[in-house]
Amino acid sequence: MVKIGNINLGDFPLLLAPMEDVSDPPFRALCKKHGADLMFTEFISSEGLIRDAIKSKKKLDIFNYERPIGIQIFGGDEEAMAMATEIVDATGPDLVDINFGCPVKKVVCKGAGAGVLKDVNLMVRLTQAVVKSTKLPVTVKTRLGWDERSINILEVAEKLQDVGVSALSIHGRTRAQMYKGDADWTFIAKVKENPRITIPIFGNGDIDSPEKALEYRNKFGVDGIMIGRAAIGNPWIFNQIKHYFATGKLLPNPSVKEKVEAAREHLHYSIRWKGEKQGLLEMRMHYANYFKGLPNFKEYRTRLVTCNDLEGVEETFDDILNLYQQEVPA
C-alpha cells in the first residue's frame, strides 16, 4: 500500500502530472473520472501568490471531487516559498508539491523549476522552507539533473528525504533534454533501490500505453507512475492501464461517441470555471487531441477552433457524432 503521509493511494497509484495551461480543474475532472489516483494543479509562482496575482490565485481553485489533490508551487527564494506555502496551506489541499523540474527558459532564468538543479544546497533550503511552513505532506517533482554531466538524482533524493519530503516524482530526463530523446528510468530505479530511501518514488516520462506502463512497473520497481502528455485528449489512459494490470487485456479504444462526450464534458466544465468566452477559447487547444486519428477531420477542427459561441461548438459536436459514428468503427 502506497501512502504519502496519511494519504492512502492504493497498491500502485497513477498520478496526473502537473502541466502548465493543461492541468486545470476542467481537465483534472475528466482525468479523475477516468481513474487518476492523485492529481496536481498547474505550477504556481510563489512570487505571484505573494503579489496576489490574479492568475496565480485562480490556480489555487480545487474541488472536493478531485481529492486527493496537491497544489504545486515553484520559486527560487526561501522566504517567498515559505510565504507561498502558508497561502497554499490555507486553501486546504491534501499536500504541497514543489516543482524542481520545469525546463522552460522563463522559469529557469528566474532560478526556479529545473534551474534549481544546478544548486543542490539551494534545492534543500527551498524544500526545508516549505516543509517548515506546513503540516501537510510535502512532495517534490524533479529531473535527473541539469545535463548528462551533472546527473545528481541519487544525492538529491537522499537530501530531500532527509529534510522531510514525503514522496518524490522523477522525470527521467535532464533539463538539457527538455522533452527530447527517451526518458532514462534506470536512474529512477537506482533511487528506488537505494536502501536509504523509504519514501514513495514515482516514475515519469514516456508512459503512453498500458503495455509500457506494465513493462516499466515491472522493470524499474517504482511505487507508481506519473502520466503527463499522454493524458492530453486521452483521459481514459488511467483506467486503460488499471484494466491491463488487472486482466492482461486491453480495453477497446474510446468510440467516437465517447470522444465527443468527453470533449463536450470538458468544455462545459471549462465554461463553468472560466466563463463562456474564456472557456470556449481555452478549450481550442484540446480538440485536436480528443479527435486525433479521425480521417478527413480538418473541416470539423477548423469549425471547433473558430466557433465563438457554445451553440456553434455543440452543433459541430453533433455533426461529428452523426458522420463518424457511421463511418468509423467504435
N, C-alpha and C positions, 0 to 999 in steps of 0.2 A: 504494500500500500504506500503510495507516494503522498507525502504531506509537506506543505510549506507552512511552518508554524502550526497552527491548529486547523489549517485548511486541508481537508481530505480530498485528494484528486483522483482516487481510484488506482488501479494497478499500473496503468501505462497511459498517462494523460496526453491529450493532443491539445496544443496551445496555438492560439491565433497570434501571430507576430504583430507587434505594433508597426503600422505603416503610415507614413505621413500622407495626408489627403486621401486615405483609403479607410483606415480603421476607425471610422466614426460610428456613432450609435446605430444608424440605419444598417450599415454593413455588418456590424457586430451582431445585430439582431438576427440576421439571416444565418450567420455562422453558428450562433448559439442554437438556433432551431435545428440545425443540421449536424450537431454533435460536438462543437468545440467545448472543451472542458475548462479552459482558463483563457481569458482574453485580456488584452491591454488596450488602453487608449492610444491615440496618436501621441507622439512625444510632445512634451510641453516645456517651453523655455522657462527656466527658473527666473530669469531676469524679467520675462514677460509677465509672469504671475505677480512678482513684486511690484511691477509698474502698473498692475491692474489692467493689462492689455486685454481688450475685449476678446480677441481671437484666442488667446491663451486661456482665458477663463471659460469660454464656451467649451473648450476641450475637456473641462472637468465634469461635464454632464455624464452621469452614469445612472443606470436604472436597475431596479431590483431583479428583473428577469435576466440580467446579464451576469449575475454573481455566480462564482467568484470573479471579480474584476480587479485588475491592477491599473493604477494611474502611473504613467511613465513620465519622468522628468529628465532634463539634461541641463548641463551648465558646467562652467569651469571655475566657479568661485565658491569657496566653502560656505561663507556666510549667506550668500544668495541661495545655495542649495538647501541650507538648514531652514531659512525662512520660507522657501517654496514648499518644503516638506510639511511645515506646520499648516500652510494653507491647504495643501492636498489632504492632510490628515483630517481636517475639519469637514471635508466633503463625504467622508465615510466609505472609502474604498476598502477592499479586503487586503490589499497590500500596496506597497510603493515600489516601483521599479525604476532603476537608473539606466539611462542609455549611455553606454560607452562604446557603441558600435556604429552609429550613423556615419557613413563615409562622405556625406555631401559636403562640398567645399565650404559653403556659407556657415555650416555648423563647425566644421573642423577648424576653420580660420579663427573662430572665437575661442579656441582651446577647449571645445566641448565635444560630445559624441566620441567618435573614433580618434579625435585629436588628443584625447587623454591617454591613448595607448603609448604615446611617446614618453610619458612620465608616470611610472607605476606608483611612485610615492604620492603624487597628486591624486591619482585614482583612489588610493587608500584613504587619503584625507577627506576627499569628497564623499566617499562612501561612509566613512565614520561620522561625518557631519549629518548625513541623512539618518543613519541608524540611531544616533543620539537624539534626533528630533521627533521621533515617533515610537509608539508602542506597537505599530503594525509590523508585520514581516517585511523585510526589505530584500528585493531580488535585483539582479543585475543582468543586463543583456550586453554582450561584448563580442569581440572578434579575436582571432588567433594572435594578432599583433599588428604593428604598423605595416611591416612588409616582411618578405620571406627571410630577411636577415635579422629580424627582431621579433620572432615568434616567442612570446613570453607567457602564453596562457597557463602553463603549469605553475609558474611563480604567482601569477595574478590570482588564480583560483584559490591557492592556499592563503594568500594575504587577505583576499576579500572574505573568505570564510572566517579567518581569524578576527576580523573586525565586526562580525555579526551578520553577514549576508545569509539569508535562509535558502536560497536556490540560485543557480547560475544557468543562464541560457547562452550558448556559444554558437555563433555563426562561423562555419568552417572556412572562412576566407580572411585574408588580411585586408587592411584598409586600402592598400595599394591596388588590390584586385578589384575593388568596388564590387560589382556583381558578375565579373567576367571569370572565365575558366571554371573548373569544377571545385566545389567545396571539398575540403580535405577533413574528413571526420576522424582520421587516425589520431590527431591531436586531442580531439574531444574524448575519444576512447581512453587516451593516456590520462586525462584528468579524472575520468570516472574510475580508472583502475588504481589511482593513487590511494594507498591505504589511509592517508591523512584526510582525504576528502570524505565527509559524511553527509553533506547537503545534496539534494537532488541536482542532477546535471541533465539539462535538456539540450538536444542537438538541433541545429537549424541550418538550412541550406540545401537546395536542390530536391527536396522531397515533393514530388509531383504526381505520385501514383501510389495506390495501395501496395503494389508489389515492392516498390522501392522502400516504402515505409517499413514493411516487414523485414526486408533484407538488412536495412540499416539498424533496426531494433536488435536483430539477432547478431549482427556482425560487430556492432560498436558498443552494445551493452548500456546504452543511455537509459535514463529513468522516464523519458518521454520525448516527444518530438514537437518542435515549433514549426508551424507552416505559415508562410507568408504569401509570396506572389502566386503560388498555385491555387490559393483560395479565391483570388480575384475573379469574379464571374463564375466561380465554381464552389459555392459554399457546401456543396454535397460531399466534398472530399473527406471531411471528417468522419461522417457515417460510412462512407465507402471504405475507408481504412479500417474502421472498427469491425465492419461486417467481414472484411477479408481476414482480419486477425482471428475472428471467432469461427469462421466457416471454411476458410481457404478458397472461397468462391467470390468472384467479382459481381457486384451489383450491376445491373444494366445502366448504361448512361442515361442521364435525365432526358425525358421526352421533350419535344418542342413545347408541349403544354406546360410541363414543369418549369422549363426555362422562362416562358412568358410569365407564369405565375410568380416566379421568384423575382424577375425584373420588376414586375408590377408592384409586388410587396415591398421591394427595396425602394422604389420610387415613392410609394405612399408614406413609408417611414421617413424618407428624406424630406418630403414636404411638411409632414407634421413637425419635424425637428427644426427645419430651416426656413419654413415658409415656402409658398409655391414658386416664386421666382427663383430663389436660390436653390431650392430643392430640384427643380427641373434642370437648372444649369449644371449643377454638380453631378447629377446622375449621368450626364452625357458620356463621361469617361468610362462608364461601366458597360454600356450596351454592346460594344464590340466583343467584350469578353464573355458576356452571357450568351451571345449568339454565334460565337466562333464556330466555324465549320459548316454553317448553313450555306448551301450553294446559292449563287446569284442574289446575295443579300445586300448589295451596295445601295439599291434604291431605298430599302427599309432603314438601313443605317443612316442614310442621309436625312430621311424624314425624322428619325428619332433625335438626331443631334441638331436639328434646325427648328423643331416644333417649340413654340414659345408658350403653349398653353397645355394644361393637363388633358383636355378633351382630344387634342390632336395626337398626343402620345398614346392615349388609350385606344384611339381608332387604329393607330399603327400596330399596336399590340394585337388587336383583334384581327387585323389583316394578316399579320404574320401567322397567327394561330390558324386562321382559315386556310391559308395557302399551304403552309409547311406541314400541317398535320396530315394533309392528303398526300404530299409528295415525299416526306421524309419518314422512314420507319421510326417508331418510338423506341 
